[in-house]
Amino acid sequence: MSPRGKNICIALLLAAIAFGVYWTVRDNSFVNIDDPQYVTENPFVKQGLTSKSVMWAMRTTFFFNWHPLAWLSHMTDVELFGLNPRGHHLTSLIIHIINTVLLFFLLNRLTLTAWQSAFVAVVFAVHPLAVESVAWVSERKNVLSTLFWFIGIWAYVGYRERPGSIRYTAVCLSLALGLAAKPMLVTFPITLLLLDFWPLNRFTAVEGGSNSSRGVMRLLIRAVIEKLPLFALSLASALVTYIVQVKSFAVAPLTELPLSRRLATAAISYVQYLRKMALPYDLAIPYPYPETLPALKISISVLLLVIVTIAAIRLRRSKPYVLFGWGFYLIVLLPVIRFVQTGRDAIADRYTYVPIIGISIIMAMAATDVMSGNRLRRYCLTIAAAIVVISLAAVTWVQIGYWQDSYTLFSHSIKTIKGNYMAYNNYAMAFFEDKQTDKAVEFLNKGLQIKPDSSELNYNMGEALTRQGKYDQAITYYARSSALMFFDGEAVLNKRYGIVSLKEKDYAGAVSYFRISLAAHPMDTEVLNNMGIALMGLGKPDEALEAFSRGVAVKPDSATLRFNKGLALKTAGRLQEAVAEFEEAARLNPASETVRKTLEAARGQVP
C-alpha cells in the first residue's frame, strides 16, 4: 500500500473510532449549565438564522464573551434541527471527528511519522478529558475554535513551504475565525513560534560551519516580526474579552484574589491537569475554587514544573520534541490557568482539549526513540499503546453517560467532588425546572451548608421559596445574594423583589421595584407585564396600558401581554380596542378558556 493510501486508511480508522466511542452522545439531552443561555432559552438563537439574530450574534457580548461564530453555529443547528438535542450533539461530534482527522494529517505532514501521529490523534479523539468539550452543547465554541486552529496551522505550514501573501492571509483569516468562535486562540502566534523551533527547525543557524547564537537570535526576531499581524489579532481579542468580562463582573479583583494566590493556583492547576491526563478517574463539572491551598501542595507543584521545564530545555538539541510539547502544554493553557480569575471554578476539563496534544506528542516521539532498533521492545510498546487507547475509550464511554441530563451529570459531580456546592445548585435547579420544588429546596440547603455566602445558591433559594409562597423567607435569601453572576445584579434583584411584592399585593412596592429594574432593562417583557398588573391593582389603567403596550411592542406574539392589554383597555372604557386585543390573544392561545370567555363577554358589551 502506498503511503498516501495508508494515511487515508488511518484517517478513516480514527474517524470510526471517534464516532463509535461518542455515538451514545446522540441520546443525551441539554443540561441546565449554560445550555439555556446558549440555546434552549436564548430568544435570538431560537429564531435560527434570521437577519435579526445574525446581527445580534455579530454585535452581542452576552454571556461574558464576543464569539459570533459560536452563536451562528448554534443558530444553524436550530435552523436544521430545532431544539432537538440530538442534532446539536451530532454537530459537535462531527466537528470533533474532523478535528481528529485534521490533527493526524497535520502531524504526519510535519513529522513524517504516520503511526506516532495516529497515536496522538487517537488520544485526542478518545481521551475522557475531551468529553466536556464534545458532549456539552454549550462548548461548541471549543471544538469549533480548535477546527480553525488546526486549519490555521495547516495554512502556516503551507506558507512556510511556499511563502506568499495569499497563504499568509489564509493564516490570518483562520486565526480571526477561530477567535470569533472562542478567544482561546490568543496563544496561536506563540504556538507557531514553537512549530518554527520544532519540527520546522527554523532556528538552526549555521555560520562558518558552526551554530551561531547571534544567527539564531536574528532568525527568532525575524520569525516574531513575521507574526506581528497575528499577535495584533490575538491582542485585540484578549482586550475585548477582558473588557467585556470586567464590565460583566466576571473578573475577580486583586483585593479578592491576590496575585500570590493566583500564581499558586496556576502551579497546582498545571500539575492537576497532568494528573488528570494520566489518570482521568475523577472527572466532573464544575470544580469549585479551593478555599485553602496547602503550602506543601504548592511547593511540590512548583518544584515539579521547574524540574520538567529545566529538563525540557536541556534536551532541546537531542530531543527537541520534549521542549515543543511541554512548551505547547504550558502556553496553550495560559489563558485559562486563572492568572486572570473568571468564574468560580479553578480548573475545567474542557481547557485541556488542545493542550493535551503537547503531552501526547512527547509520549509518541519518546516511544519512537525507545522502540528504535529493537523488535521485541516495539511489540511491547505497541501493545501498551493499544491498552492505553482502549482504557481511555472505555472511560470516555462511561463519562459520556454522565452527560445524559442534568440529573445524572450533577449527581455524579456531587459524588465525585467532595463539597461541590456548585453541583448541588445545578442539581437542585433540575428539580426546580421539573416543578419538584421541595426537592430543589432540599438540595439548595445542602449547598448552602457548604457555601452559605454563595450568591447563586441564595438567589435560587429565593426563587424556590417564592414558588412555595414563602415570600418573607424568599426576600431574605434574595437580600443575601449579591447576584454578581448576572449582568446587572441590581436590576435582577429588584425584579424579584417586585414579583414578591406583587404576590403579596403590595402594588405600590412592586411598582417601585419594577421601575428600578426597567431603568436598566427597559425591554424586559416580564417586568413590563408585571408592572402593568401592579398598576391595575393600584387602579391606574392608563399607566398599566402604557406598560402593556410597551411589552406588546417588544413581544407582539405574547398572548398574555395581549390579554392583559385588553383588560386595561376594557377598564379604561375602550371596549372596541379591548375586543381587538382579546381576539389577538385568542388567536395566539386558542386553548385558553379564560381568553375565550373574556372575549365573548367583551363582544356582548360593545354597543
C-alpha positions in Angstrom: 0.0 0.0 0.0 1.3 3.5 -0.9 2.0 6.0 2.0 -1.0 8.1 0.8 -3.3 5.0 0.9 -2.0 4.1 4.3 -2.7 7.6 5.7 -6.2 7.6 4.3 -6.9 4.2 5.9 -5.5 5.5 9.3 -7.7 8.7 9.0 -10.8 6.6 8.3 -10.0 4.3 11.2 -9.5 7.4 13.5 -12.9 8.8 12.4 -14.6 5.4 13.0 -13.1 5.1 16.5 -14.2 8.6 17.5 -17.6 8.1 16.0 -18.0 4.7 17.8 -16.9 5.9 21.2 -19.1 9.0 21.1 -22.1 7.5 19.4 -24.2 7.4 22.5 -24.0 11.2 22.9 -26.8 11.4 20.4 -29.3 10.4 23.1 -28.2 13.0 25.6 -30.3 16.0 26.5 -29.4 19.6 27.0 -28.2 20.3 30.5 -29.0 23.3 32.8 -25.5 24.7 32.9 -25.1 27.3 30.1 -27.3 25.4 27.6 -30.3 27.6 28.4 -28.3 30.8 27.8 -26.6 29.4 24.6 -29.6 27.6 23.1 -32.8 26.5 24.8 -33.9 29.8 26.4 -32.0 32.2 24.1 -34.6 34.1 22.1 -32.2 35.0 19.3 -30.7 31.6 18.9 -34.2 30.0 18.9 -35.1 32.2 15.9 -32.5 30.3 13.8 -30.7 32.2 11.1 -32.7 35.4 10.6 -31.3 38.8 9.8 -32.2 39.9 13.3 -30.5 37.0 15.0 -27.4 37.2 12.8 -26.9 40.9 13.6 -27.3 40.1 17.3 -24.7 37.4 17.0 -22.2 39.8 15.4 -22.7 42.5 18.0 -23.5 40.9 21.3 -21.2 40.4 24.2 -23.9 38.3 26.0 -22.6 35.7 28.4 -19.2 37.4 29.0 -17.7 36.9 25.5 -17.7 38.2 21.9 -17.8 35.0 19.8 -20.2 35.5 16.9 -19.2 32.3 15.1 -20.2 30.2 18.1 -23.7 31.9 18.1 -24.0 31.4 14.4 -23.2 27.7 14.8 -25.9 27.3 17.4 -28.4 29.2 15.2 -27.6 26.9 12.3 -28.3 23.9 14.4 -31.7 25.4 15.4 -32.4 26.1 11.7 -31.7 22.4 10.9 -32.9 20.5 14.0 -35.0 22.9 16.0 -34.5 22.3 19.7 -34.0 18.5 19.3 -30.7 18.0 21.3 -29.7 15.0 19.1 -28.8 17.2 16.1 -26.9 19.6 18.3 -24.8 16.8 19.8 -24.1 15.2 16.5 -22.9 18.5 15.1 -20.3 18.8 17.9 -19.3 15.2 17.4 -18.8 15.7 13.6 -16.6 18.7 14.3 -14.6 16.7 16.8 -14.1 13.9 14.3 -12.9 16.4 11.7 -10.5 17.8 14.3 -9.1 14.4 14.9 -8.5 13.6 11.3 -7.0 17.1 10.7 -4.7 16.6 13.6 -3.4 13.3 12.2 -2.8 14.7 8.7 -1.2 17.8 10.2 1.3 15.9 12.5 2.0 13.5 9.7 2.8 16.3 7.4 5.1 18.0 10.0 6.9 14.9 11.4 6.5 12.3 8.6 5.7 9.7 11.3 2.3 8.1 10.5 1.9 5.8 13.5 3.1 8.3 16.0 0.8 10.9 14.5 -2.0 8.4 14.7 -1.3 7.8 18.4 -1.5 11.5 19.2 -4.7 11.8 17.2 -6.4 8.8 18.8 -5.6 10.0 22.3 -7.0 13.4 21.3 -10.1 11.6 20.0 -10.9 9.3 22.9 -9.4 10.9 26.0 -12.0 11.4 28.7 -11.0 15.0 29.2 -12.4 15.8 25.8 -15.9 14.6 26.8 -16.8 18.0 28.3 -16.0 19.8 25.0 -17.9 17.3 22.8 -20.9 16.2 24.9 -21.7 19.7 26.3 -23.6 21.6 23.6 -22.5 25.0 25.1 -18.9 24.1 24.4 -19.4 24.0 20.7 -17.2 27.1 20.8 -14.3 24.9 21.9 -14.4 22.3 19.2 -15.2 24.9 16.6 -12.3 27.2 17.5 -10.0 24.2 17.5 -11.1 23.4 14.0 -9.8 26.8 12.8 -6.7 26.4 15.0 -5.8 23.3 13.0 -6.7 24.9 9.7 -4.5 27.9 10.6 -1.5 25.7 11.4 -2.1 23.8 8.1 -2.1 27.1 6.3 1.0 28.2 8.1 2.9 25.1 7.1 1.9 25.8 3.5 3.1 29.3 3.9 6.4 28.2 5.2 6.8 25.8 2.3 5.8 28.4 -0.3 5.8 31.9 1.2 3.2 34.3 -0.3 0.7 36.9 0.7 -2.3 34.7 -0.2 -1.1 31.9 2.1 -0.3 34.4 4.9 -3.7 35.9 4.5 -5.2 32.4 4.9 -3.3 32.0 8.2 -4.7 35.4 9.5 -8.2 34.5 8.4 -8.1 31.2 10.2 -7.0 32.9 13.4 -9.7 35.6 13.0 -12.4 32.9 12.6 -11.0 30.9 15.5 -11.0 33.9 17.8 -14.6 34.6 16.6 -15.5 31.2 17.9 -13.6 31.3 21.2 -10.8 33.7 22.4 -8.8 30.6 23.5 -6.7 31.1 20.3 -4.9 34.1 21.7 -1.8 31.9 22.1 -1.9 30.8 18.4 1.0 33.0 17.3 3.3 31.7 20.1 2.4 28.1 19.1 3.6 28.9 15.6 6.9 30.0 17.1 7.1 26.7 18.8 6.5 25.0 15.4 9.3 27.1 14.0 11.6 25.6 16.6 10.4 22.0 16.0 9.6 20.3 13.7 10.2 23.1 11.2 13.7 23.8 12.6 13.8 27.4 11.5 16.2 28.5 14.3 19.1 26.4 13.2 21.6 28.9 12.1 25.0 27.9 10.6 27.7 30.4 10.1 31.2 29.4 9.3 30.3 25.7 9.9 29.1 26.1 13.5 25.9 27.1 15.2 25.7 30.8 15.9 23.7 32.2 18.8 23.6 35.6 17.1 22.3 33.9 14.0 19.6 32.1 15.9 18.5 35.3 17.6 18.3 37.0 14.2 16.1 34.2 12.9 13.9 34.4 16.0 13.4 38.1 15.7 12.6 37.6 12.0 10.0 35.0 13.0 8.4 37.2 15.6 8.2 40.2 13.2 6.6 37.9 10.6 3.8 37.1 13.1 3.1 40.7 14.2 -0.3 40.8 12.4 -1.2 37.6 14.2 -0.1 39.0 17.6 -2.2 42.1 16.8 -5.3 39.9 16.2 -4.7 38.0 19.5 -4.1 41.2 21.5 -7.3 42.7 20.1 -9.3 39.6 21.1 -7.7 39.5 24.5 -8.5 43.1 25.2 -12.1 42.8 24.0 -12.6 39.7 26.2 -11.1 41.3 29.2 -13.2 44.5 28.9 -16.4 42.5 28.4 -15.7 40.3 31.4 -14.8 43.2 33.6 -18.0 45.0 32.7 -19.9 41.8 33.4 -18.3 41.5 36.9 -16.8 38.2 35.8 -13.2 39.1 36.7 -12.3 38.7 40.4 -10.3 41.8 41.6 -6.9 41.5 43.2 -8.4 42.5 46.5 -10.5 39.3 46.4 -7.8 37.0 44.9 -4.2 38.3 45.4 -1.6 37.7 42.8 0.3 35.3 45.0 -2.8 33.1 45.4 -3.4 33.2 41.6 0.2 32.1 40.9 -0.1 29.3 43.5 -3.4 28.2 42.0 -1.9 28.2 38.5 1.0 26.0 39.5 -1.3 23.5 41.2 -3.7 23.5 38.2 -0.9 22.8 35.7 0.0 19.7 37.8 -3.6 18.7 38.3 -4.2 18.7 34.6 -1.2 16.5 34.1 -2.6 14.1 36.7 -6.0 14.0 35.0 -4.4 13.4 31.7 -2.6 10.3 33.1 -5.3 9.1 35.5 -8.8 10.5 34.4 -10.8 8.8 37.2 -12.5 11.7 38.9 -13.8 14.0 36.1 -16.7 16.2 37.0 -18.2 19.6 36.4 -17.7 22.1 37.9 -14.6 22.0 40.1 -15.2 24.7 42.8 -12.3 27.1 43.6 -10.5 25.7 46.6 -11.0 27.5 49.9 -7.4 26.7 51.0 -4.2 25.9 49.2 -1.8 23.8 51.3 1.8 25.1 51.2 3.2 21.6 50.6 0.9 21.1 47.6 2.1 24.5 46.2 5.7 23.7 46.8 5.6 20.2 45.2 3.7 21.6 42.1 6.2 24.5 41.6 9.2 22.1 42.1 7.7 19.6 39.5 7.1 22.4 37.0 10.6 23.8 37.4 12.2 20.4 37.1 10.3 19.4 33.9 11.0 22.8 32.3 14.7 22.6 33.0 14.8 19.1 31.7 13.0 20.1 28.5 15.4 23.0 27.9 18.4 20.7 28.5 17.0 18.2 25.9 16.3 20.9 23.3 19.0 19.7 21.0 18.9 15.9 21.4 15.1 15.6 21.8 13.5 18.9 20.7 10.0 17.4 20.7 10.2 17.5 24.6 10.6 21.3 24.7 8.0 21.7 22.0 5.4 19.5 23.7 6.0 20.9 27.2 6.0 24.5 25.9 2.8 23.8 23.9 1.1 22.5 27.0 2.2 25.4 29.2 1.4 28.1 26.7 -1.9 26.9 25.3 -3.2 26.6 28.9 -2.0 30.0 29.8 -5.3 32.0 29.0 -7.3 29.7 31.3 -4.8 29.0 34.1 -6.5 31.6 36.2 -3.9 34.4 36.4 -7.0 36.5 35.5 -9.6 34.8 37.6 -13.0 34.5 35.9 -15.8 32.3 37.1 -16.0 30.3 40.3 -14.1 27.2 39.2 -10.4 26.6 39.4 -10.0 24.1 36.6 -12.2 22.6 33.8 -11.8 19.5 31.7 -12.6 21.5 28.5 -9.5 23.6 28.9 -7.3 20.6 28.1 -8.9 19.9 24.7 -5.9 21.3 22.8 -3.1 21.4 25.4 -3.2 17.6 25.8 -1.7 17.4 22.3 1.6 18.6 23.5 1.9 15.9 26.2 0.8 13.2 23.7 3.4 14.3 21.2 6.1 13.9 23.9 4.8 10.4 24.7 4.6 9.3 21.0 8.0 10.6 20.0 9.7 9.3 23.1 8.2 5.9 22.4 9.8 6.1 18.9 13.2 6.7 20.5 12.7 3.7 22.8 11.4 1.4 20.0 14.1 2.0 17.5 16.3 -1.0 16.7 14.5 -3.5 19.0 11.7 -5.6 17.6 10.6 -7.0 20.9 10.5 -3.6 22.5 8.5 -2.3 19.6 5.9 -5.1 20.0 5.6 -4.4 23.8 5.2 -0.7 23.2 2.6 -1.3 20.5 0.6 -3.5 22.9 1.0 -0.9 25.7 -0.3 1.8 23.3 -3.3 -0.3 22.4 -4.1 -0.9 26.1 -3.8 2.9 26.8 -6.2 3.8 24.0 -8.7 1.1 24.9 -8.7 2.1 28.5 -9.2 5.8 27.7 -12.0 4.9 25.3 -13.8 2.8 27.9 -13.6 5.6 30.5 -14.8 8.1 27.9 -17.8 5.9 27.0 -18.8 5.9 30.7 -18.1 9.6 31.0 -20.4 10.4 28.1 -23.2 8.7 30.0 -22.9 11.1 32.9 -23.8 13.9 30.4 -27.2 12.3 29.7 -29.1 15.0 31.5 -28.8 17.5 34.4 -29.7 14.9 37.0 -27.1 12.3 36.0 -24.4 15.0 35.4 -24.7 16.8 38.8 -25.5 13.8 40.9 -22.2 12.3 39.6 -20.4 15.6 40.3 -21.7 15.6 43.9 -20.4 12.1 44.4 -17.1 12.7 42.8 -16.1 16.1 44.2 -16.5 16.5 48.0 -18.1 19.8 49.0 -19.2 20.6 45.4 -21.7 23.3 46.3 -21.9 24.4 42.7 -23.1 20.9 41.6 -25.7 21.0 44.4 -27.0 24.2 42.9 -27.5 22.8 39.4 -28.8 19.5 40.7 -31.4 21.5 42.7 -32.4 23.6 39.7 -33.0 20.4 37.7 -35.8 19.6 40.2 -36.9 23.2 40.2 -37.4 23.1 36.4 -39.4 19.9 36.7 -41.7 21.6 39.3 -40.3 19.5 42.2 -39.8 22.5 44.4 -39.5 20.6 47.7 -36.6 18.6 46.3 -35.0 21.7 44.9 -35.1 23.4 48.4 -33.6 20.3 49.9 -30.5 20.3 47.7 -30.2 24.1 47.8 -30.0 23.8 51.6 -27.3 21.2 51.3 -25.3 23.5 49.0 -25.8 26.4 51.4 -24.5 24.3 54.3 -21.2 24.1 52.3 -21.1 27.7 51.0 -23.6 29.9 52.9 -22.4 33.0 51.1 -22.9 31.7 47.5 -24.8 34.3 45.5 -26.3 31.8 43.1 -27.5 29.4 45.8 -29.1 32.2 47.8 -30.7 33.6 44.7 -32.1 30.3 43.6 -33.4 29.5 47.1 -35.3 32.8 46.9 -36.8 31.6 43.6 -37.8 28.2 45.1 -39.3 29.8 48.2 -41.2 32.3 46.1 -42.8 29.4 44.2 -43.7 27.9 47.5 -45.4 31.1 48.6 -42.9 31.8 51.4 -42.4 35.4 50.4 -40.8 36.7 53.6 -38.2 33.9 53.6 -37.6 34.4 49.8 -36.8 38.1 50.3 -34.2 37.2 53.0 -32.4 34.9 50.6 -32.6 37.4 47.7 -31.1 40.0 50.0 -28.2 37.7 50.8 -27.4 37.3 47.1 -25.1 39.8 45.5 -26.3 38.4 42.1 -22.9 39.2 40.6 -23.4 36.2 38.2 -26.0 38.3 36.4 -25.2 41.1 34.0 -27.0 43.6 36.3 -27.4 42.3 39.8 -29.4 45.3 41.0 -31.9 45.0 38.1 -32.4 41.3 38.7 -32.9 41.6 42.4 -35.4 44.4 42.1 -37.3 42.4 39.5 -37.5 39.5 42.1 -38.4 41.9 44.9 -41.1 43.3 42.7 -42.6 39.9 41.9 -42.7 39.0 45.6 -44.3 42.3 46.4 -46.9 41.7 43.7 -47.7 38.3 45.1 -48.2 39.9 48.5 -50.5 42.5 46.8 -48.1 45.3 47.8 -48.8 47.0 44.5 -47.1 50.3 45.3 -43.9 48.5 46.4 -44.0 46.3 43.4 -44.2 49.3 41.0 -41.2 51.0 42.7 -39.1 47.8 42.3 -40.1 47.3 38.7 -39.3 50.9 37.8 -35.7 50.4 39.1 -35.4 47.1 37.1 -36.8 48.7 33.9 -34.3 51.6 34.1 -31.6 49.0 33.4 -33.6 46.7 31.1 -36.5 48.8 29.5 -37.5 45.9 27.2 -37.9 43.2 29.8 -41.4 42.0 28.9 -41.8 40.0 32.1 -41.2 43.2 34.2 -43.5 45.2 31.8 -46.3 42.8 32.2 -46.0 42.6 36.0 -45.7 46.4 36.2 -49.0 46.6 34.3 -50.7 44.2 36.7 -49.4 46.2 39.7 -50.7 49.4 38.2 -54.1 47.8 37.6 -54.1 46.8 41.2 -53.5 50.5 42.1 -56.4 51.5 39.9 -54.3 53.2 37.3 -55.5 51.5 34.0 -54.0 54.3 31.8 -50.5 53.8 33.2 -51.0 50.0 33.1 -52.0 50.3 29.4 -48.7 52.1 28.7 -46.7 49.2 30.3 -48.7 46.5 28.5 -48.3 48.4 25.2 -44.6 48.6 25.6 -44.5 44.9 26.3 -46.6 44.1 23.2 -44.3 46.3 21.1 -41.3 44.2 22.1 -43.1 40.8 22.0 -46.2 41.1 19.8 -46.8 37.3 19.8 -47.3 37.1 23.6 -50.9 36.1 24.3 -50.5 37.1 28.0 -49.5 40.6 27.2 -52.3 41.0 24.6 -54.9 39.7 27.0 -53.7 42.0 29.8 -53.6 44.9 27.5 -57.2 44.1 26.5 -58.2 44.1 30.2 -56.6 47.5 30.7 -58.4 48.9 27.6 -61.7 47.4 28.9 -61.2 49.0 32.3 -60.4 52.4 30.6 -63.8 52.1 28.7 -62.2 51.4 25.3 -64.2 48.3 24.5 -63.7 48.0 20.8 -59.9 48.2 21.2 -60.2 45.7 24.0 -62.1 43.3 21.8 -59.3 43.5 19.2 -56.7 42.6 21.7 -58.7 39.8 23.1 -59.2 38.4 19.6 -55.5 38.5 19.0 -54.9 36.8 22.4 -57.4 34.1 21.4 -55.6 33.6 18.1 -52.3 33.2 19.8 -53.6 30.9 22.6 -56.8 29.2 21.2 -56.8 26.7 24.1 -57.3 29.3 26.8 -60.9 29.1 28.2 -60.3 32.3 30.1 -59.4 34.3 27.0 -62.4 32.8 25.1 -64.9 33.7 27.8 -63.5 37.2 28.3 -63.7 37.8 24.5 -67.3 36.7 24.4 -68.2 38.9 27.3 -66.5 41.9 25.8 -68.2 41.4 22.5 -71.6 41.4 24.3 -70.8 44.7 25.9 -69.9 46.5 22.7 -72.8 48.9 21.7 
